[in-house]
Amino acid sequence: MHESAANVSKRVSLKDVADELGLSQTAVSFAVNDKPGVSEKTKRKVKATAERMGWSPVYAAQALSSSRTMTVGFVPSRSGGNLQTESFMLHFMAGLHDSLSRKGYGILYRPAQSLQEELGIYRDWSRRKRVDGVVLVDLRTKDSRPQLLNELGIPCVLAGGPDPADQVPSLSIDDSGTMDAIVRHLLDVGRTRIVYFSGDRDLDYSKMRVAAFNELATKYALEFSAVSYTNFDAETAAAQTCSMMNGSFAPDAFIYENETMAAASLRALERLSFSDEVPAGLQSDDGRAFPRNLPAIVSFEDSFICTATYPSITAVHRDPGEYGKRVAKLLMKRLAGESVSGNRRILQPKLVVRESTRRIPAEKPRS
């Protein structure tokens, strides 16, 4: 108890720093909080002296004096279980944290089970002045979140987009160009019957990928193309994949919106290929398993999962951590009062070719 009291008594205050430099306490406060009224030279001198003396800000006092919480809200509308399997989102959050923490900000993470729950969280945060800003993800058709946050006066930025109503600035990734690279690669390795497994038909980025795929199917005159929706459920994707392979005109390539669907489908196909025991629900009408020659497999997301499978999975590689950092920096500009608007397209992804698309397709039967 005495030791704790001694430590408190030794805490360096702004007054101690001011006395050391012969400045007013107000000038020192302005300097450490980067407020106008003191020169840059004085700010550097004050900050160096404060660091040397061991001064650190008291969070509660800092929040009261600046009317800031030093907290950014992040509310993805999905279950916690789904987030644990999404390596892109986890690395994106790590990038957010890295960039925000350098400015003294923390992340208030509150996953929601529905859009209505997410909207309720924003209203609650506004009433309690809980956050300084918000990062939005997963823009939907006729999304009400940007308008609500503007009405609540909470600055926000969108990872994805762009926002068709231009109510919130955004950073997006070139998915249409990426889809073109995938389809051209599959054509180069002799695949002409391609199916795209999308996640959620209501998400804007899913819709844009689907639109790009359909346009490319027409542009390149694919022998066969189709889109299937899975709600990001890996078991659904696997079952649909095996069912399609049992038809008389089976696809020779599959593109999946994320790596968990791709890996689950590959495992299901391998299981049918190398085993005479066909799992219930995955066999053809006559009970036969899918033949050993696998179709090409591509994932629109890359992670360690894609290299841990056999064959390894060709995937679209982007840097979600860097993406998170850039989104955080955009929000910091808004919080600093800078004029930020419109959409910026960044991070051209790269297609990493692996074993799953290097296999030579079986010779087609002659008519």
C-alpha positions in Angstrom: 0.0 0.0 0.0 2.8 2.4 0.9 4.6 1.5 -2.3 1.5 2.2 -4.4 1.1 5.6 -2.7 4.7 6.4 -3.3 4.4 5.6 -7.0 1.3 7.9 -7.3 3.2 10.7 -5.6 6.0 10.3 -8.1 3.8 10.6 -11.2 5.0 13.4 -13.4 2.4 16.0 -14.2 2.2 18.6 -16.9 3.0 21.2 -14.3 6.3 19.4 -13.6 7.1 19.6 -17.3 6.1 23.2 -17.5 8.3 24.1 -14.5 11.3 22.2 -16.1 11.0 24.3 -19.3 9.9 27.6 -17.7 6.7 27.6 -19.7 3.1 28.0 -18.8 1.1 24.8 -18.1 -1.4 25.9 -20.9 1.4 26.1 -23.4 2.7 22.6 -22.4 -0.8 21.2 -22.7 -1.3 22.7 -26.2 2.1 21.2 -27.2 1.5 17.6 -26.1 -2.0 17.6 -27.6 -0.9 19.1 -30.9 -3.2 22.1 -30.6 -2.5 25.5 -32.4 -1.0 28.3 -30.4 2.5 27.1 -30.0 5.3 26.7 -32.5 6.4 23.3 -34.0 9.8 23.9 -32.4 8.2 24.3 -28.9 6.0 21.2 -29.5 9.0 19.1 -30.2 10.9 20.4 -27.2 8.0 19.9 -24.9 7.3 16.3 -26.1 11.0 15.4 -25.8 11.2 16.8 -22.3 7.9 15.0 -21.3 9.2 11.7 -22.6 12.5 12.2 -20.8 10.8 12.9 -17.5 8.4 10.0 -17.9 5.2 11.9 -18.3 2.2 10.1 -19.8 -1.4 11.3 -20.3 -4.2 10.2 -18.0 -6.9 8.8 -20.3 -9.9 10.1 -18.4 -8.6 13.6 -18.2 -7.5 13.6 -21.8 -11.0 12.4 -22.9 -12.7 15.1 -20.8 -10.5 17.9 -22.1 -10.7 17.0 -25.7 -14.2 15.5 -25.9 -12.7 12.5 -27.6 -12.8 8.9 -26.5 -9.7 7.8 -28.5 -11.8 4.8 -29.6 -12.9 3.6 -33.1 -15.9 1.3 -33.4 -16.0 -1.8 -35.6 -19.3 -3.8 -35.8 -19.2 -6.5 -38.5 -22.7 -8.1 -38.9 -21.9 -11.8 -38.7 -21.4 -14.5 -36.1 -18.2 -14.8 -34.1 -17.8 -18.3 -35.5 -17.8 -17.1 -39.0 -15.2 -14.4 -38.2 -12.9 -17.1 -36.7 -12.6 -18.8 -40.1 -12.2 -15.6 -42.1 -8.4 -15.0 -42.3 -8.9 -11.9 -44.4 -11.1 -10.1 -41.8 -8.7 -11.1 -38.9 -5.7 -9.7 -40.7 -7.7 -6.6 -41.8 -8.5 -6.0 -38.1 -4.8 -6.4 -37.2 -4.0 -3.7 -39.8 -6.6 -1.4 -38.4 -5.2 -1.8 -34.9 -1.6 -1.3 -35.9 -2.4 2.0 -37.6 -4.9 3.3 -35.1 -2.7 2.4 -32.1 0.1 4.6 -33.5 -2.2 7.5 -33.0 -3.3 6.5 -29.5 -6.6 5.0 -30.6 -8.1 1.7 -29.6 -10.8 -0.5 -31.3 -14.1 -1.2 -29.8 -15.1 -4.5 -31.4 -18.8 -5.5 -31.3 -19.8 -8.2 -33.8 -23.6 -8.1 -34.5 -25.9 -11.0 -35.5 -28.0 -8.8 -37.8 -28.1 -5.4 -39.5 -30.8 -4.2 -37.1 -28.5 -5.1 -34.1 -25.7 -3.2 -35.8 -27.8 -0.1 -36.2 -28.9 -0.3 -32.6 -25.2 -0.4 -31.5 -24.5 2.8 -33.4 -27.5 4.6 -31.8 -26.3 3.4 -28.3 -22.7 4.6 -29.0 -24.0 8.0 -30.1 -26.1 8.5 -27.0 -23.2 7.6 -24.7 -20.5 9.3 -26.9 -18.7 6.0 -26.9 -16.6 6.3 -30.1 -15.0 9.0 -32.2 -15.5 7.2 -35.5 -16.6 3.9 -37.1 -15.2 1.6 -39.8 -17.9 0.1 -42.0 -17.6 -3.2 -44.0 -19.9 -5.3 -46.1 -21.9 -2.7 -47.9 -25.4 -3.9 -48.8 -28.0 -3.0 -51.4 -30.0 0.1 -50.1 -27.7 0.1 -47.0 -29.1 2.4 -44.3 -25.9 2.5 -42.2 -24.1 5.4 -43.9 -27.1 7.7 -43.6 -27.7 6.8 -40.0 -24.1 7.5 -39.0 -24.2 10.8 -40.8 -27.4 11.7 -38.9 -25.8 10.7 -35.6 -22.7 12.8 -36.4 -20.3 9.9 -36.2 -17.5 10.1 -38.8 -17.1 6.8 -40.7 -15.2 5.3 -43.7 -16.1 2.2 -45.7 -13.8 -0.7 -46.5 -15.2 -1.7 -49.9 -17.8 0.0 -51.9 -18.0 2.5 -53.4 -21.1 3.9 -51.6 -23.5 4.6 -54.5 -25.1 7.5 -52.5 -21.6 8.9 -51.9 -22.5 9.5 -48.2 -19.3 7.9 -46.9 -15.7 7.9 -48.3 -14.3 4.5 -49.1 -11.3 2.4 -50.1 -12.1 -0.5 -52.5 -10.2 -3.3 -54.2 -10.3 -3.9 -58.0 -12.4 -7.1 -58.0 -13.5 -6.9 -61.6 -9.9 -6.8 -62.9 -9.1 -9.7 -60.5 -12.0 -11.8 -61.9 -10.8 -11.2 -65.4 -7.3 -12.5 -64.4 -8.9 -15.7 -63.0 -11.0 -16.5 -66.0 -8.2 -15.8 -68.4 -5.9 -18.1 -66.4 -8.5 -20.9 -66.5 -8.9 -20.5 -70.2 -5.2 -20.7 -70.6 -5.1 -24.1 -68.9 -8.0 -25.4 -71.1 -11.0 -24.9 -68.8 -14.2 -23.7 -70.5 -17.0 -24.9 -68.2 -16.7 -22.7 -65.1 -19.0 -22.2 -62.0 -18.6 -19.3 -59.5 -19.7 -19.9 -55.9 -20.7 -16.6 -54.4 -21.2 -15.9 -50.7 -24.1 -13.5 -50.1 -26.3 -12.1 -52.9 -27.0 -9.0 -50.8 -23.4 -7.9 -50.3 -22.3 -5.2 -52.8 -18.8 -6.8 -53.3 -20.4 -10.2 -53.9 -22.8 -8.7 -56.5 -19.9 -6.9 -58.3 -17.9 -10.1 -58.5 -20.9 -12.0 -59.9 -21.6 -9.2 -62.4 -17.9 -9.3 -63.5 -18.0 -13.1 -63.9 -21.2 -13.1 -66.0 -19.8 -10.4 -68.2 -16.6 -12.3 -68.7 -18.5 -15.5 -69.4 -20.1 -13.7 -72.4 -17.0 -11.9 -73.4 -14.9 -15.1 -73.6 -17.8 -17.3 -74.9 -17.4 -19.9 -72.2 -18.8 -23.3 -73.1 -20.8 -23.3 -69.8 -21.0 -20.9 -66.9 -23.2 -20.6 -63.7 -23.3 -18.8 -60.4 -24.3 -20.6 -57.2 -25.0 -18.9 -53.8 -23.9 -20.4 -50.5 -24.2 -17.8 -47.8 -20.5 -18.5 -47.2 -21.3 -22.0 -45.8 -18.5 -24.4 -46.7 -20.6 -27.5 -46.4 -23.2 -26.1 -48.8 -20.5 -25.3 -51.3 -19.0 -28.8 -51.0 -22.3 -30.5 -51.5 -23.3 -28.3 -54.5 -19.8 -28.9 -56.0 -20.1 -32.7 -55.8 -23.7 -32.6 -57.1 -22.6 -30.6 -60.2 -19.8 -33.1 -60.9 -22.3 -35.9 -61.1 -24.0 -34.5 -64.1 -23.5 -35.5 -67.7 -22.0 -32.1 -68.6 -19.8 -31.5 -65.5 -17.9 -28.2 -65.0 -14.1 -28.4 -65.3 -13.4 -25.4 -63.1 -14.8 -23.8 -59.9 -14.2 -20.4 -58.4 -15.0 -19.9 -54.7 -15.5 -16.6 -53.0 -13.3 -17.6 -50.0 -10.7 -20.2 -49.2 -12.8 -22.2 -46.6 -15.4 -23.0 -49.3 -12.7 -23.9 -51.8 -10.8 -26.2 -49.3 -14.0 -27.9 -48.1 -15.1 -28.6 -51.7 -11.6 -29.8 -52.7 -11.6 -32.2 -49.7 -15.1 -33.5 -50.7 -14.0 -34.1 -54.3 -10.8 -35.8 -53.2 -12.8 -38.1 -50.8 -15.0 -39.1 -53.7 -12.0 -39.6 -56.0 -9.9 -41.8 -53.8 -12.6 -43.8 -51.9 -15.2 -46.4 -53.0 -17.3 -45.3 -50.0 -19.4 -42.4 -51.1 -20.7 -40.1 -48.3 -24.5 -39.9 -48.1 -25.9 -37.1 -50.3 -22.7 -36.8 -52.4 -23.1 -39.7 -54.7 -24.6 -39.8 -58.1 -28.0 -41.5 -58.8 -26.3 -44.8 -59.6 -24.1 -44.6 -56.4 -20.8 -44.0 -58.2 -18.2 -41.6 -56.9 -16.7 -38.7 -58.8 -13.8 -39.8 -61.0 -10.2 -39.2 -60.0 -9.5 -36.3 -62.5 -10.3 -33.2 -60.4 -11.6 -29.9 -61.8 -9.6 -26.7 -61.4 -10.1 -25.0 -58.1 -9.6 -21.2 -57.5 -10.2 -19.2 -54.3 -11.0 -15.5 -54.4 -9.2 -15.2 -51.0 -5.7 -16.5 -50.1 -4.4 -17.8 -46.7 -2.3 -20.6 -45.2 -5.3 -22.9 -45.9 -4.6 -22.7 -49.7 -1.0 -23.9 -49.2 -1.9 -26.6 -46.6 -4.2 -28.6 -48.9 -3.1 -31.0 -51.6 -3.3 -30.0 -54.3 -2.5 -26.5 -53.2 -5.1 -24.0 -54.2 -4.7 -21.2 -56.8 -5.8 -18.1 -55.0 -6.1 -14.3 -55.2 -3.6 -12.8 -52.9 -4.0 -9.3 -51.4 -2.6 -7.8 -48.2 -5.5 -7.4 -45.8 -3.2 -6.0 -43.1 -2.1 -3.2 -45.4 -5.7 -2.7 -46.4 -6.7 -2.3 -42.8 -3.9 0.2 -42.2 -5.0 2.4 -45.2 -8.6 2.3 -44.1 -7.5 3.4 -40.6 -5.4 6.3 -42.1 -8.4 7.5 -44.1 -10.6 7.6 -40.9 -7.8 9.5 -39.1 -8.0 12.1 -41.8 -11.7 12.5 -41.2 -11.2 12.7 -37.4 -8.6 15.4 -38.0 -11.1 17.5 -39.9 -9.6 17.0 -43.3 -11.8 17.0 -46.4 -12.2 13.4 -47.6 -14.8 12.2 -50.1 -15.5 9.8 -52.9 -14.0 6.3 -53.5 -10.3 5.4 -53.9 -9.5 2.1 -55.5 -6.3 0.5 -54.1 -4.4 -2.7 -53.8 -4.5 -4.5 -57.2 -4.6 -8.2 -56.1 -2.3 -10.8 -57.6 -3.4 -14.3 -58.8 -1.0 -16.9 -57.2 -1.1 -20.0 -59.4 -0.7 -23.3 -57.6 -1.3 -27.0 -58.2 -5.1 -26.9 -58.3 -5.1 -25.2 -61.7 -2.0 -26.8 -63.2 -3.6 -30.2 -63.8 -4.3 -31.1 -67.4 -8.1 -31.7 -67.9 -9.2 -35.1 -69.1 -9.7 -35.4 -72.8 -13.3 -34.7 -73.8 -15.1 -37.6 -75.4 -15.5 -37.3 -79.2 -19.0 -37.0 -80.5 
